[in-house]
């Protein structure tokens, strides 16, 4: 056992249901629950549906690329390892730190948001008390064992999935008059979707909100992170990818359709969650309480996934010999304790920055975090393009690949282009432009740090791995 720990071997204990719920759990969160209202108010109902359809296409393209890579090479840390192999060690190093920061910042904001959720029921208890409680709970879920973490994430995600399904069914019934509206008004039908015209503000807002939509879909790539800890990855990963994408499209497009049909454009984007607005319109008792519980579950689920993903990124960097060896050690349950502990510390620091310097440090971290997701997706598409190209150049048959992305090279190229277009869209939105101002210098800093800290000797394993 000691040898296994020294080698940093993680255990393959995740099953198909865990992988699917892990991916869904990472995606169905505050982005869907809150940002959708902002997108409807910015682009109109039809524009929002189009933006989410484009987002769904981008997710499908990226996941096809990741599916081929992760089935061929099921490794924990996945896409940064692929980027190191096929795009260069410095790029892999940068991708890993971008993704680590994405989830570490999410940890900090999640604990703060969870504290605010609890204050709804317990206004006399300070937010910091709940932050400490949830830090302990999420840390415990992650350090006991990977199976324990996956089981916790399964149940967190199940609450959200059931809520989304109930929301779509109840909202759909209200749209067409099967359930009467609480205020006695007639069923809206599809009137709100076309009331302001198809694209009331033109096409530019759709481009500007594409990154926000991509952020809402982010988390699907967790399938790649967990590939190295999944039983029978050759069978499980393709199933998880297919079912996850199908459910996401149904959940997101269905949800956006219900929201757009029931909430006039002028009422969307205000302080209250659009979900609470719909529940109140339909007359569901205790709508705010129910939804506060669901939001709390979504936040804790995101924190649970975030600590898992950021811990595995540090483990993987150490396993690739670009971080000290201590981060690659695992305990008897196959958990990288040091990597998880340092990631939790990063989350706590992000939490402090969200309280002490929300307008400076935390805004910059959040901007990099948002930019990082799309940057990681770009690296996945580029890695897949190079992987397949080298596979064919080596004279290997396509039959050797158990999972193949269709229509190569169109899929990786189109995925790459759409992700780059989404980043360009940031430049047109003054509120999101900071993501470029902070994200691009951070990328340059990571490349600089790699070349300053990595000697030619430590870079060798990257090339040997291929």
ABEGO torsion letter per residue (X at the ends): XAAAAAAGBBBBABBAAAAAAAAAAAABBAAAAAAAAAAAAAAEAAAAAAAAAAAAAAAAAAAAAAAAAAAABBBBGGAAAAAAAAAEAAAAAAAAAAAAAAAAAAAAAAAAAAAAAAAAABAABBAAAAAAAAAAAAAAAAAABAAAAAAAAAAAAAAAAAAAAAAAAAAAAAAAGABBBAAGBBBAEAAAAAAAEABAAEAAAAAAAAAAAAAAABGAAAAAAAAAABBGAAAAAAAAAAAAAAAAAAAAAAAAAAAAAABBAAABGBABBAAAAAAAAAGBBGAAAAAAAAAAAAAAAAAAAAAAAAAAAAAAAAAAGABBAAAABBBAAGBBAAAAAAAAAAAAAAAAAAAABAABAAAAAAAAAAAAAAAAAAAAAAAAAAAAAAAAAAGBBAAABABBBBGOAAAAAAAAAAAAAAAAAAAABAAAAAAAAAAAAAAAAAAAAAAAABBAAAAAAAAAAX
